């Protein structure tokens, strides 16, 4: 099993753009395992993140995320993620995600709001 845990904390502000828009400034952290030459290696990253979310139409949402994460080995990593969500029903979305590593995903997402 290779764990991949991410979390962030910060502040966000509403913008008067489209129907609903928000920009967030966060301090992000990530823990994962990467295959080393002979074995898996635990990696811890942390750094600033800026997140822009908007909902130009009632059921369509767009998010853009830019993170600058430094590794425990002092190798910085600038990461860009983008997502398009379509709300199928309350708390259920179909999501298309792409990032700078040319990783593309199609997800069915169930949101838990607390």
C-alpha positions as CSV (number, residue, x, y, z in Angstrom):
1,X,0.0,0.0,0.0
2,X,1.3,3.5,-0.9
3,X,-0.4,6.2,1.2
4,X,-1.0,9.6,-0.4
5,X,-2.4,12.2,2.1
6,X,-3.0,15.8,1.4
7,X,-4.4,18.7,3.5
8,X,-4.4,22.5,3.7
9,X,-5.5,25.3,5.9
10,X,-5.8,29.0,5.2
11,X,-8.2,31.8,4.3
12,X,-10.6,32.3,1.4
13,X,-12.5,35.3,0.0
14,X,-15.5,35.7,-2.2
15,X,-15.1,37.5,-5.5
16,X,-17.8,39.3,-7.5
17,X,-17.1,37.3,-10.7
18,X,-19.6,35.0,-12.5
19,X,-22.2,33.6,-10.2
20,X,-20.1,32.3,-7.4
21,X,-16.3,32.7,-7.2
22,X,-13.8,32.3,-4.4
23,X,-10.0,32.7,-4.1
24,X,-8.1,30.9,-1.3
25,X,-4.6,31.3,0.1
26,X,-3.5,28.2,1.9
27,X,-0.5,26.4,3.5
28,X,-0.6,22.9,2.0
29,X,1.0,19.7,3.1
30,X,1.4,16.3,1.4
31,X,2.7,12.9,2.4
32,X,3.3,10.1,-0.1
33,X,5.7,7.3,-1.0
34,X,7.9,7.3,-4.1
35,X,9.7,4.3,-5.5
36,X,13.4,4.7,-4.9
37,X,16.1,2.6,-6.5
38,X,15.6,-0.4,-4.2
39,X,12.6,0.5,-2.0
40,X,9.8,3.0,-1.4
41,X,10.8,6.3,0.2
42,X,8.5,8.5,2.4
43,X,8.2,12.1,1.1
44,X,6.8,15.0,3.1
45,X,6.1,18.3,1.2
46,X,4.7,21.6,2.4
47,X,4.3,25.1,1.0
48,X,2.0,27.9,-0.1
49,X,-1.0,27.3,-2.4
50,X,-3.4,29.5,-4.2
51,X,-6.8,28.2,-5.3
52,X,-9.4,29.8,-7.5
53,X,-12.9,28.3,-7.7
54,X,-15.8,29.5,-9.8
55,X,-19.2,28.4,-10.9
56,X,-20.1,30.2,-14.1
57,X,-23.3,28.2,-14.5
58,X,-25.5,26.6,-11.9
59,X,-24.2,23.0,-12.3
60,X,-20.8,23.7,-13.8
61,X,-17.7,24.5,-11.6
62,X,-14.1,25.2,-12.5
63,X,-11.1,25.2,-10.2
64,X,-7.4,26.2,-10.8
65,X,-4.8,25.4,-8.2
66,X,-1.1,26.5,-8.1
67,X,1.1,25.1,-5.3
68,X,4.8,25.6,-4.5
69,X,5.8,22.5,-2.4
70,X,9.2,21.9,-1.0
71,X,10.4,18.4,-0.3
72,X,12.2,17.1,2.8
73,X,15.2,16.7,0.3
74,X,15.0,20.5,-0.5
75,X,13.8,19.8,-4.1
76,X,11.0,22.4,-4.8
77,X,8.0,21.4,-6.9
78,X,5.7,23.8,-8.6
79,X,2.4,22.0,-9.2
80,X,-0.6,23.1,-11.3
81,X,-4.0,21.3,-11.1
82,X,-7.2,22.1,-12.9
83,X,-10.7,20.6,-12.5
84,X,-14.1,20.9,-14.2
85,X,-17.0,19.6,-12.1
86,X,-20.6,18.9,-13.3
87,X,-23.1,18.5,-10.5
88,X,-25.3,15.4,-11.2
89,X,-27.3,15.8,-8.0
90,X,-26.7,17.4,-4.6
91,X,-23.3,16.4,-3.3
92,X,-22.5,14.2,-6.3
93,X,-20.3,15.5,-9.1
94,X,-18.6,14.2,-12.3
95,X,-15.1,15.7,-12.3
96,X,-12.5,15.9,-15.0
97,X,-9.0,16.6,-13.6
98,X,-5.7,17.4,-15.2
99,X,-2.3,18.5,-13.8
100,X,1.2,19.4,-14.9
101,X,2.4,15.8,-14.8
102,X,0.0,15.1,-17.7
103,X,-2.1,13.1,-15.4
104,X,-5.8,13.1,-16.5
105,X,-8.6,11.6,-14.5
106,X,-12.4,11.2,-14.7
107,X,-13.9,10.9,-11.2
108,X,-17.3,10.5,-9.6
109,X,-17.1,12.6,-6.4
110,X,-19.3,12.5,-3.4
111,X,-18.9,15.5,-1.2
112,X,-19.2,15.5,2.6
113,X,-19.7,19.0,4.0
114,X,-19.1,19.5,7.7
